[in-house]
Amino acid sequence: MSVVRDLRVLLRFRDFRRLLTVRLLSQGADGVYQVALAAYVVFSPEKQTSPGAIASAMAVLLLPYSLVGPFAGVLLDRWRRRQVFLYGNLLRAVLACATAVLMLGHVPDWLFFASALCVTAINRFVLAGLSAALPHVVDDERLVIANSLSPTAGTLAATAGGGLAFVVRLAAADSDAAVVLLGAALYLGAALASLSLAPEQLGPDKESAPPRLGTALAGATRDLAAGVRHLGDPPRREAAWALGAMTLMRFCYGALLVLVLMLCRYALSSDSSRGLALLGLALGVSGAGFFVAAVVTPWAAGRLGPGGWIVVCAAVAAVLEPALGLPFATGPMLVAAFVLGLITQGAKISTDTIVQHAVDDGFRGRVFSVYDVLFNVAFVGAAGVAALMLPPDGRSVPLVVVVGLVYAAIAVTMHRFERLKCHIKATDPC
């Protein structure tokens, strides 16, 4: 079946369309909010941003709620996921309005970051819930194509939201607060869209009523350990390997993002406004790579297997990332943004599919929350490494080379695992 025909069939699922609408509005709001934060922290003319400042901001925003991530998974396996989408997006709309007020008031940075932290912390519940709910709105036969369309469409919505944020910022005389209020409106829209789904429809599947909140929190550590052990079982080891590979690819992406931020801010543009426009162009080109990944991945994963496609994505990045990154020029950087968008999203689609097939529904919330924690820790760690290696203008040959070597290590390691898997399942074609 062709990709176009698969997409047409998938979009006939009414509840999939409804869940997709929630994702598009929610992640579109995320894109708006993230661009507002980047513009306020990195591209404000009065701020002299350094790699260390970017790394510190990432740590403040990501590391604290990485600690909340495991508890989010435990709660997701007990709470009705539809209600998470409803109340989570309503709360984010209110908090985004508070962030806009803080921007206008020129308050201390720690208070601004505290407000932003709350918005992004709730985001962990929503995104993990969207992934865990997907098998409830499509059948097993079309789960791969659903994993291609839904997360990729969400990423494209975030990219489109970021582009819309640039337009609003220009129209509103560089007002970051106006951009944040736009994000608040989109969060409200996502909350209202979730009402089209029945409260019990998205799981989790439970034979008995979920325990009270206090009981759930008290048993969070034990339940999380059970989720990790679940990944260690032989039928789930492919999911564990895929998560490890995707975590390292997230590390590479985080390091390169800090590099691109510094290049756009100082080396490739003459002022902060042009730098922000160049960053927006790079994100748009990367979004085109996400779209191509959505089209290519179902075919490639069908031919090579999801794990094999991860190997190819990492190998391509290992070759092209140094070739395109080392010139430190605008043209090659934009081509690299497209390539990295394609390979990163292609690997993520494959990882999501492997995890959803290998992990039991009662553990999906926990596993996807662990997934998010690994992503965020790797991202912050990459920002810290980049801060140590990057000069003020962002031109760092060692960083580009190290990232290329990490991609190569991912490709080699996953290739060996795929060969071992085929050897164990000797009856399977390899």
Long-range contacts (C-beta under 8 A, 24 or more apart in sequence): 3-145, 3-295, 3-298, 3-299, 6-142, 6-145, 6-298, 7-145, 7-149, 9-142, 10-138, 10-142, 10-145, 10-146, 10-149, 13-137, 13-138, 15-136, 15-137, 15-197, 15-201, 16-137, 16-138, 16-146, 16-150, 18-137, 18-193, 18-196, 18-197, 19-130, 19-133, 19-134, 19-137, 19-150, 19-197, 19-202, 20-149, 20-150, 20-153, 21-193, 21-196, 22-85, 22-89, 22-130, 22-190, 22-193, 22-194, 22-197, 23-130, 23-150, 23-151, 23-153, 23-154, 23-157, 24-153, 24-154, 24-157, 25-89, 25-157, 25-186, 25-187, 25-189, 25-190, 25-193, 26-85, 26-89, 26-126, 26-130, 26-154, 26-186, 26-187, 26-190, 27-127, 27-154, 27-155, 27-157, 27-158, 27-161, 28-157, 28-158, 28-160, 28-161, 28-164, 28-186, 29-89, 29-92, 29-96, 29-161, 29-183, 29-184, 29-185, 29-186, 29-187, 29-189, 29-190, 30-123, 30-158, 30-161, 30-183, 31-157, 31-158, 31-159, 31-160, 31-161, 31-162, 31-163, 31-164, 31-165, 32-161, 32-162, 32-164, 32-165, 32-168, 32-179, 32-180, 32-182, 32-183, 32-186, 33-96, 33-99, 33-119, 33-180, 33-183, 34-158, 34-162, 35-161, 35-162, 35-165, 35-166, 35-169, 35-179, 35-280, 36-165, 36-169, 36-176, 36-179, 36-180, 36-183, 37-61, 37-116, 38-261, 38-276, 38-279, 39-165, 39-169, 39-176, 39-179, 39-276, 40-103, 40-112, 40-176, 42-261, 42-265, 43-265, 43-272, 43-273, 43-275, 43-276, 43-279, 44-272, 45-271, 45-272, 49-261, 49-262, 49-265, 50-387, 50-392, 51-258, 51-262, 51-383, 51-386, 51-387, 51-390, 51-392, 51-394, 52-387, 54-258, 54-261, 54-262, 54-383, 54-387, 55-258, 55-380, 55-383, 55-384, 55-386, 55-387, 57-113, 58-254, 58-379, 58-380, 58-383, 59-380, 59-383, 59-384, 60-113, 60-117, 61-113, 61-116, 61-117, 61-120, 62-120, 62-376, 62-377, 62-379, 62-380, 63-376, 63-377, 63-380, 64-117, 64-121, 65-117, 65-120, 65-121, 65-124, 65-376, 66-372, 66-373, 66-376, 66-377, 66-380, 68-121, 68-124, 69-124, 69-369, 69-370, 69-372, 69-373, 69-376, 70-220, 70-221, 70-224, 70-366, 70-369, 70-370, 70-373, 71-217, 71-220, 72-124, 72-125, 72-128, 72-365, 72-369, 72-372, 73-128, 73-224, 73-227, 73-365, 73-366, 73-367, 73-368, 73-369, 73-370, 74-216, 74-217, 74-219, 74-220, 74-223, 74-224, 74-365, 74-366, 74-369, 75-125, 75-213, 75-216, 75-365, 76-125, 76-128, 76-129, 76-132, 76-204, 76-365, 76-366, 76-368, 76-369, 77-204, 77-223, 77-362, 77-363, 77-364, 77-365, 77-366, 78-204, 78-206, 78-210, 78-211, 78-216, 79-210, 80-199, 80-200, 80-202, 80-203, 81-129, 81-132, 81-133, 81-202, 81-203, 81-204, 82-194, 82-197, 82-198, 82-199, 82-200, 82-201, 82-202, 83-199, 84-125, 84-126, 84-129, 85-126, 85-129, 85-130, 85-190, 85-191, 85-194, 85-197, 86-191, 86-194, 86-195, 87-191, 88-122, 88-125, 88-126, 88-129, 88-191, 89-126, 89-187, 89-188, 89-190, 89-191, 89-194, 90-187, 90-188, 90-191, 91-122, 92-119, 92-122, 92-123, 92-126, 92-184, 92-187, 93-184, 93-185, 93-187, 93-188, 93-191, 94-184, 95-119, 95-122, 96-180, 96-181, 96-183, 96-184, 96-187, 97-180, 97-181, 97-184, 99-180, 100-177, 100-178, 100-180, 100-181, 100-184, 101-177, 103-176, 103-177, 103-180, 104-177, 124-369, 124-372, 127-372, 128-365, 128-368, 128-369, 128-371, 128-372, 129-202, 129-365, 130-154, 131-352, 131-356, 131-364, 131-368, 132-203, 132-204, 132-361, 132-364, 132-365, 132-368, 133-202, 133-203, 134-356, 135-356, 135-361, 135-364, 136-201, 136-202, 136-203, 137-201, 137-202, 143-353, 143-356, 143-357, 144-298, 144-301, 144-302, 144-306, 144-353, 145-298, 147-349, 147-352, 147-353, 147-356, 148-293, 148-294, 148-295, 148-297, 148-298, 148-349, 149-294, 151-345, 151-348, 151-349, 151-352, 152-290, 152-291, 152-293, 152-294, 152-345, 152-349, 153-294, 155-287, 155-290, 155-345, 156-287, 156-290, 156-291, 159-283, 159-284, 159-286, 159-287, 159-290, 160-287, 161-186, 162-280, 162-283, 163-280, 163-283, 163-284, 166-276, 166-277, 166-280, 169-276, 174-273, 203-361, 204-361, 204-362, 204-364, 204-365, 205-361, 205-362, 206-362, 223-366, 224-366, 224-370, 226-363, 226-366, 227-363, 227-366, 227-367, 227-370, 228-370, 230-359, 230-360, 230-363, 230-367, 231-359, 231-367, 235-358, 236-358, 236-359, 238-307, 238-354, 238-358, 238-417, 238-421, 239-354, 239-355, 239-358, 239-359, 239-367, 241-307, 241-414, 241-417, 242-306, 242-307, 242-310, 242-350, 242-351, 242-354, 242-355, 243-351, 243-355, 243-370, 243-371, 243-374, 245-310, 245-314, 245-347, 245-351, 245-410, 245-413, 245-414, 246-310, 246-347, 246-348, 246-351, 246-371, 246-374, 246-375, 247-374, 247-375, 247-378, 248-378, 248-406, 248-409, 248-410, 249-313, 249-314, 249-317, 249-343, 249-344, 249-347, 249-407, 249-410, 250-374, 250-375, 250-378, 250-379, 250-382, 251-378, 251-379, 251-381, 251-382, 251-406, 252-317, 252-321, 252-382, 252-403, 252-406, 252-407, 253-340, 253-344, 253-379, 253-382, 254-378, 254-379, 254-380, 254-381, 254-382, 254-383, 254-386, 255-382, 255-383, 255-385, 255-386, 255-399, 255-402, 255-403, 256-321, 256-325, 256-336, 256-340, 256-403, 257-383, 258-382, 258-383, 258-386, 258-387, 258-390, 259-325, 259-386, 259-390, 259-394, 259-396, 259-399, 259-400, 260-333, 260-337, 260-394, 261-394, 262-390, 262-392, 262-393, 262-394, 263-328, 263-333, 263-393, 263-394, 263-395, 265-394, 266-392, 266-393, 266-394, 267-328, 267-393, 267-394, 267-395, 268-329, 268-330, 268-333, 278-330, 281-334, 282-333, 282-334, 282-337, 283-337, 285-334, 285-335, 285-337, 285-338, 285-341, 286-337, 286-338, 286-340, 286-341, 287-341, 288-338, 288-341, 289-337, 289-338, 289-339, 289-340, 289-341, 289-342, 289-343, 289-344, 289-345, 290-341, 290-342, 290-345, 292-338, 292-341, 292-342, 293-341, 293-342, 293-343, 293-344, 293-345, 293-346, 293-349, 294-345, 294-349, 296-342, 296-346, 297-345, 297-346, 297-349, 297-350, 300-346, 301-349, 301-350, 301-353, 305-418, 306-350, 306-351, 306-353, 306-354, 307-350, 307-354, 307-414, 307-417, 307-418, 307-421, 308-418, 309-346, 309-347, 309-350, 310-346, 310-347, 310-350, 310-351, 310-410, 310-414, 311-411, 311-414, 311-415, 311-418, 312-411, 313-342, 313-343, 313-344, 313-346, 313-347, 313-350, 314-343, 314-347, 314-407, 314-408, 314-410, 314-411, 314-414, 315-407, 315-408, 315-411, 316-343, 317-343, 317-404, 317-407, 318-404, 318-405, 318-407, 318-408, 318-410, 318-411, 319-404, 321-400, 321-403, 321-404, 321-407, 322-400, 322-401, 322-404, 325-400, 325-403, 325-404, 326-397, 326-400, 328-394, 328-395
